[in-house]
Each structure stands twice: as C-alpha cells, then as structure tokens.
Amino acid sequence: MCDTYIDSQFLGTATYLWEKSVLNQVFKILKDQKGSKTSEECFLKLKTELTNSVHAFLEQIRVLKLISNCRVKGDNTSKFGGTECAALAKKIRASCEKYMKETKYKSEREGSLFSFISLIRNKAKEDELSAADIEKRLRNNYKESGKDDSLLYIQKCGYDFNNLNFKDIMGVD
C-alpha cells in the first residue's frame, strides 16, 4: 500500500504550534491517516496524549482568565499565558519523541508520517523557548504599564474564552 504524502508546509510558516489554526491542521492530518502505521499502539498513544495535552491547555486558559481578572498590580508570581503555551509545547514534544522512539515505521522521507511527527517535535521544541519569551514580555509589559495583555494574546492565537470546547476548537470528535 502506498503511503499518502503529508503536506507539512504549514508548520514552516506557522507562528506557534499552540495557535488554534495550527493545532486544527495537525489534528486533521493525524485523523486523516490510514493504514498499518496508524494502528500501531504508539500512534494511538500519540493521538491520545496530544488530545489530553490540548484539553489541559484549554483548562489552563480558563484559569488564566480568572487569574487575569483578579490580578494584583506588582504580582510577580502570576502567569501571563506564555507558561501555559510552554507547557503545551513541552507535552507535544515529549509525545512526539516517544512515538518516534517506539514506531517501527521510521521513514525520514519527506511527507511520511514519521517525518511529519518529527517536524511537529522540532516546532514544539522551538516554541518552548519562544513561550518563555512571550511570558517574560507580557509580564514586563504588565509591570511597566499596568496593562494585562495575556487574554488578548490568547485571543490572537485564535481562542474564544466563551467557547473553549475541544470539539469546537479542534474540529474532531
């Protein structure tokens, strides 16, 4: 059976992996894969772990809204969104690495499932570092101006605080 080619160009142009539109594309591609590679236990675990990671991220976003609404000027211990994004990127990276270690289909060929998951892992690794910078920038902006842009940042990533349902956000069951 011939493998389908996975077009992963969007990962190269995506700003961050945690953006709603990027996660939508990742989940759609993973959902659309067929064949023996997708019946491997490590692939099924990968999909489950990614789903659980996004669920946890959405819960953290819900809490972030509460934190932001109750934030006290000068609060240095509070989270500003970057921490939540970093946690998601770290979990995604770890899940991809586990899959890549366990799968028996280790084709580095461009467009292969293994290659796609490797690209996701690499993007997540880069984005972990970016998330720390985002957290720092949002925190410093708050310290300097008193303006909390954490919710605005999350909204710019495509999330609606009035609708943080996994199925609606990810377009999957």
ZIGI-V318557 format. One line per field, one symbol per residue. ss: DSSP state (a for helix, b for strand, c for the rest). burial: # if it has 24 or more other C-alpha atoms within 12 Angstrom, else .. Layout:
ss=???
burial=???
This chain:
ss=ccccccccaaaaaccccccaaaaaaaaaaaaacccaaaccaaaaaaaaaaaaaaaaaaaaaaaaaaaaaccccccccccccaaaaaaaaaaaaaaaaaaaaaccccccccccaaaaaaaaaaaaaaaaaaaaaaaaaaaaaaaaaccccaaaaaaacccbccbccaaaaaccc
burial=.....#.#..#..#.############.###.#...##...######.###.######.######..#..#......#######################..#.#......#################.###.#######.#.....####.##..#.#.#..#.#..##...
